[in-house]
């Protein structure tokens, strides 16, 4: 879709938390774009051409030039569309460095541990992943207190880079909680993150792109059923 920000196209898959991050960033900044849903079982020529190294979504195509990897795309969006909407990164160099640190922490620690908790090869691996994920959530509770300075978001009064990085995972956090009967961001143990999640979910720009939790649960159940059937067939 062409506009004052040029031609912007996003290749994605609706259930991907990484794609959601980019959609959140574009929505929060008010950037108009064309969204193209990819079938990851039969990837388009455009996706393979735009991301020949990994052949994965998301891919942002701005005026014909592709940008890959969600964390890279978020910073690109903030710089390329600096004159549109609020900035995702703070102006102060130290605050920017702190935001980048916690954005990386979310993927390096929380996401990696959560993946191990759900996909570990043994029950011991899953238990260790669950333990590490809980520890990461506790550390992020402290980070939110430090970064927000008493305001609703990691970015202060408005959602910033860290909010978008964590917010991209939020729909799947809700879906996982619904399936397991737990509360990842528990008001009793992580009150700041619990309040943050409510505030983030309530943003109009977030509501516009956030996938329905029920559909994610259905998708997860179907994926697990397919995986179990494939494993049984292999045996």
C-alpha positions, 0 to 999 in steps of 0.5 A: 500500500502506497502512501506518504510513507512509500509502498509498504508490504508485510509478509506474514502468518496470522498466528506468528508472534514474530509477525504480530510484533511487526503488525503492532509496531506498524499499528502503534506508529500509524503506518499504512501497509498491505498485509499478505498472508503466507501459506508456510507449507507452500511458500510464495516466490515473493517470500523465498526471494525476499528472505532467501537465507531463512525463508521465514516470516515476517518480511517487511518490504518497503519500496521494494526492499525487504527487511527480515527478522522481527527485532530488526524490522521493529528498529527499521520501522522506528527509523524509516518512519520517524516522522510518523506516530510515536517513537518506539525507542527513547531519545536518550542514548542510555535509555535506548541501550537499556530498551535494546537490552531488555528487548534482546532479553525477551528472546534470549531468555524468556522465549527460549525457556518457554520453547523448552518448557513446551517442546523439550525432548524429556520431562526433565528438559520441560521442567527446567524450561518452565523453571527458567521461564518463571525466573525470566518473568520475575526478572522482567517484573523488575525491569518493568519497574525500572523502565516504566518509572511508575507509568503503564509501559516499559516505554513510559506513558506509551508503548515502546520497543520492549512493550512490542517485543513482549506484546507480540508474545502476549496472545500466545501467553493468553492462549497457553494460560487458557489451555493450562489453567494458569496465569503467567502474569499473575497479579499475586506474584507479578502485579506490574506485568499483570497490570501491564498486560491489561493496559497493553491489551486495551490499547486501540492500536493493539486491539486492531491487530491482536489475534483472537485467543480462542482461534490460537487455542484451536490452532495449537490443539490442531497442531498438537493433534497433527504432530501426535498423529505424525509421530504415531505414524512414524512408529 
